[in-house]
Amino acid sequence: MSQKSDTPSRNRQQSLRLAAIGIEFFSTILGLVVLGYFLDEYFHMKPVLGACGLLSGMVLGVYRLTVGLRRLD
């Protein structure tokens, strides 16, 4: 009987972990794009640093996504 009550809590815990990984993926990309935008405004290099922020955010986001998914059981 304890297995039935243990399964929903395990599913909920795994769902929360997956949600956290997704939020981290999105926030990494968004954060670096915003940083690139503000650096573009400051240094007057309009599309360059924003594009670099997007590319580096995507690379770092995919890396963090891969690491997070490998840690799941």
C-alpha positions in Angstrom: 0.0 0.0 0.0 2.9 2.4 0.6 3.9 2.1 -3.0 0.7 3.7 -4.2 1.0 6.7 -1.9 4.7 7.0 -2.8 4.1 7.1 -6.5 2.2 10.4 -6.7 4.8 12.2 -4.6 7.6 10.8 -6.7 5.8 11.9 -9.9 5.2 15.4 -8.4 8.9 15.7 -7.5 10.0 14.7 -10.9 7.6 17.1 -12.5 8.9 19.9 -10.4 12.5 19.1 -11.4 11.6 19.1 -15.1 9.8 22.4 -14.6 12.8 23.9 -12.9 15.1 22.7 -15.8 12.7 24.3 -18.3 12.7 27.6 -16.4 16.4 27.6 -16.1 16.8 26.9 -19.9 14.5 29.8 -20.7 15.9 32.3 -18.2 19.5 31.6 -19.3 18.6 32.6 -22.9 16.5 35.5 -21.9 19.0 36.9 -19.4 21.9 36.9 -21.9 19.7 38.4 -24.6 18.7 41.2 -22.3 22.3 41.7 -21.2 23.4 41.9 -24.9 20.7 44.4 -25.6 21.7 46.7 -22.8 25.4 46.4 -23.8 24.4 47.2 -27.4 22.7 50.4 -26.1 25.6 51.4 -24.0 28.4 50.7 -26.6 26.2 51.7 -29.6 26.9 48.4 -31.4 23.2 47.8 -32.1 22.8 44.2 -33.4 26.2 42.7 -32.5 26.1 42.1 -28.8 22.4 41.2 -28.8 23.1 38.5 -31.3 26.2 37.3 -29.3 24.0 37.2 -26.2 21.4 35.1 -28.0 23.9 32.6 -29.4 25.8 32.3 -26.1 22.5 32.0 -24.2 21.4 29.2 -26.5 24.7 27.3 -26.1 24.7 27.8 -22.3 21.0 26.9 -22.1 21.4 23.7 -24.0 24.4 22.8 -21.9 22.5 23.4 -18.7 19.5 21.5 -20.1 21.7 18.5 -20.9 23.4 18.5 -17.4 20.0 18.8 -15.7 18.4 16.0 -17.6 21.4 13.7 -17.0 21.0 14.2 -13.2 17.4 12.9 -13.3 16.9 9.3 -12.2 
